[in-house]
Amino acid sequence: MLTPPLLLLLPLLSALVAAAIDAPKTCSPKQFACRDQITCISKGWRCDGERDCPDGSDEAPEICPQSKAQRCQPNEHNCLGTELCVPMSRLCNGVQDCMDGSDEGPHCRELRGNCSRLGCQHHCVPTLDGPTCYCNSSFQLQADGKTCKDFDECSVYGTCSQLCTNTDGSFICGCVEGYLLQPDNRSCKAKNEPVDRPPVLLIANSQNILATYLSGAQVSTITPTSTRQTTAMDFSYANETVCWVHVGDNAAQTQLKCARMPGLKGFVDEHTINISLSLHRRSRKRAQENEATQHG
């Protein structure tokens, strides 16, 4: 008999198995589908200057037609022909920051007088394109190119490790229950409670599920349990139970397996739950929907 928390896991794990079997893979509306039609990444990672898709399609020119200058953060200047961004406050300060010297030069002296006529709310600096307004830290330039508004730092991936609250001119990081904010006021670290029970990390691969401490050392009291191409895994802390999808050659042979881990001392009471009927119903429903679409 499945306990209620495990019953909640069944639809999730069944859906993950069905997604793993289908091809090409369908990504959620909040995800970007890589060109390989297998990998899904967060849309926030697209066009961020880093290749997150295996094929690099999230940074392809046809996906990211914007210039490199747009990849700089607010109040930063993109050095010509490079990916280097320097603070606008360091332009025309007598110290060359860009390799080509575009942040310094005669224009700094010749165009400085034009700044007073531009009407910038915060600051103005001469550039090769003419005088340009920029804002104080944590603010960004409005569409009129003169006034400033608060910049939502929380919209930038990685600003905070877990929770982020935007404030006027700043931001505050926080942590979920069970974690402590670190001295850098950005990252979080798990509490070791109780102290005699250090946190354990469960890792699933194509051969087994093993348990390690956060240091990387294997938990000697837990013998890895054998698996096959595990595509999903979840742990019920209240029931001390881990469940995983044991992938077969087809949907009918794919199984949902669960095992108890009392006191995190090992896998016991391993049992199999038949989910092939649920997958069959999902596949049949999808086929009916596709047929209705074709005839519609």
ChimeraX attribute file (.defattr): number of C-alpha atoms within 10 A of each C-alpha:
attribute: neighborCount
match mode: 1-to-1
recipient: residues
	/A:1	5
	/A:2	10
	/A:3	8
	/A:4	8
	/A:5	14
	/A:6	18
	/A:7	11
	/A:8	11
	/A:9	17
	/A:10	19
	/A:11	14
	/A:12	12
	/A:13	21
	/A:14	21
	/A:15	15
	/A:16	15
	/A:17	23
	/A:18	18
	/A:19	16
	/A:20	16
	/A:21	14
	/A:22	11
	/A:23	10
	/A:24	13
	/A:25	17
	/A:26	16
	/A:27	17
	/A:28	12
	/A:29	9
	/A:30	11
	/A:31	16
	/A:32	21
	/A:33	23
	/A:34	20
	/A:35	15
	/A:36	14
	/A:37	13
	/A:38	17
	/A:39	18
	/A:40	19
	/A:41	17
	/A:42	14
	/A:43	15
	/A:44	13
	/A:45	17
	/A:46	23
	/A:47	20
	/A:48	16
	/A:49	13
	/A:50	11
	/A:51	15
	/A:52	19
	/A:53	20
	/A:54	12
	/A:55	13
	/A:56	14
	/A:57	20
	/A:58	25
	/A:59	19
	/A:60	14
	/A:61	11
	/A:62	9
	/A:63	11
	/A:64	15
	/A:65	10
	/A:66	11
	/A:67	10
	/A:68	18
	/A:69	17
	/A:70	11
	/A:71	17
	/A:72	18
	/A:73	15
	/A:74	18
	/A:75	19
	/A:76	20
	/A:77	24
	/A:78	22
	/A:79	20
	/A:80	16
	/A:81	10
	/A:82	12
	/A:83	13
	/A:84	17
	/A:85	19
	/A:86	18
	/A:87	16
	/A:88	24
	/A:89	16
	/A:90	16
	/A:91	23
	/A:92	21
	/A:93	13
	/A:94	11
	/A:95	11
	/A:96	15
	/A:97	19
	/A:98	18
	/A:99	12
	/A:100	12
	/A:101	13
	/A:102	18
	/A:103	26
	/A:104	21
	/A:105	16
	/A:106	11
	/A:107	17
	/A:108	20
	/A:109	11
	/A:110	11
	/A:111	16
	/A:112	16
	/A:113	13
	/A:114	15
	/A:115	17
	/A:116	11
	/A:117	8
	/A:118	14
	/A:119	14
	/A:120	21
	/A:121	15
	/A:122	14
	/A:123	18
	/A:124	21
	/A:125	22
	/A:126	25
	/A:127	21
	/A:128	14
	/A:129	8
	/A:130	14
	/A:131	20
	/A:132	18
	/A:133	22
	/A:134	26
	/A:135	25
	/A:136	18
	/A:137	13
	/A:138	19
	/A:139	21
	/A:140	20
	/A:141	21
	/A:142	14
	/A:143	8
	/A:144	8
	/A:145	15
	/A:146	18
	/A:147	18
	/A:148	21
	/A:149	14
	/A:150	18
	/A:151	21
	/A:152	18
	/A:153	21
	/A:154	18
	/A:155	11
	/A:156	12
	/A:157	11
	/A:158	12
	/A:159	16
	/A:160	20
	/A:161	16
	/A:162	15
	/A:163	15
	/A:164	19
	/A:165	13
	/A:166	16
	/A:167	14
	/A:168	11
	/A:169	15
	/A:170	15
	/A:171	16
	/A:172	15
	/A:173	19
	/A:174	19
	/A:175	20
	/A:176	11
	/A:177	8
	/A:178	11
	/A:179	15
	/A:180	15
	/A:181	17
	/A:182	12
	/A:183	8
	/A:184	8
	/A:185	14
	/A:186	18
	/A:187	19
	/A:188	21
	/A:189	12
	/A:190	13
	/A:191	13
	/A:192	12
	/A:193	10
	/A:194	8
	/A:195	8
	/A:196	7
	/A:197	10
	/A:198	12
	/A:199	16
	/A:200	16
	/A:201	15
	/A:202	15
	/A:203	12
	/A:204	21
	/A:205	13
	/A:206	13
	/A:207	13
	/A:208	15
	/A:209	20
	/A:210	18
	/A:211	23
	/A:212	16
	/A:213	14
	/A:214	12
	/A:215	9
	/A:216	10
	/A:217	10
	/A:218	16
	/A:219	17
	/A:220	12
	/A:221	11
	/A:222	15
	/A:223	15
	/A:224	19
	/A:225	16
	/A:226	13
	/A:227	17
	/A:228	16
	/A:229	14
	/A:230	19
	/A:231	17
	/A:232	19
	/A:233	20
	/A:234	16
	/A:235	19
	/A:236	14
	/A:237	10
	/A:238	7
	/A:239	13
	/A:240	14
	/A:241	21
	/A:242	20
	/A:243	23
	/A:244	23
	/A:245	26
	/A:246	21
	/A:247	22
	/A:248	13
	/A:249	8
	/A:250	9
	/A:251	18
	/A:252	15
	/A:253	12
	/A:254	21
	/A:255	20
	/A:256	23
	/A:257	18
	/A:258	23
	/A:259	19
	/A:260	20
	/A:261	20
	/A:262	12
	/A:263	8
	/A:264	16
	/A:265	14
	/A:266	18
	/A:267	20
	/A:268	13
	/A:269	10
	/A:270	14
	/A:271	11
	/A:272	15
	/A:273	14
	/A:274	13
	/A:275	21
	/A:276	17
	/A:277	11
	/A:278	17
	/A:279	19
	/A:280	14
	/A:281	11
	/A:282	15
	/A:283	15
	/A:284	12
	/A:285	12
	/A:286	12
	/A:287	12
	/A:288	12
	/A:289	11
	/A:290	12
	/A:291	11
	/A:292	10
	/A:293	9
	/A:294	8
	/A:295	6
	/A:296	6
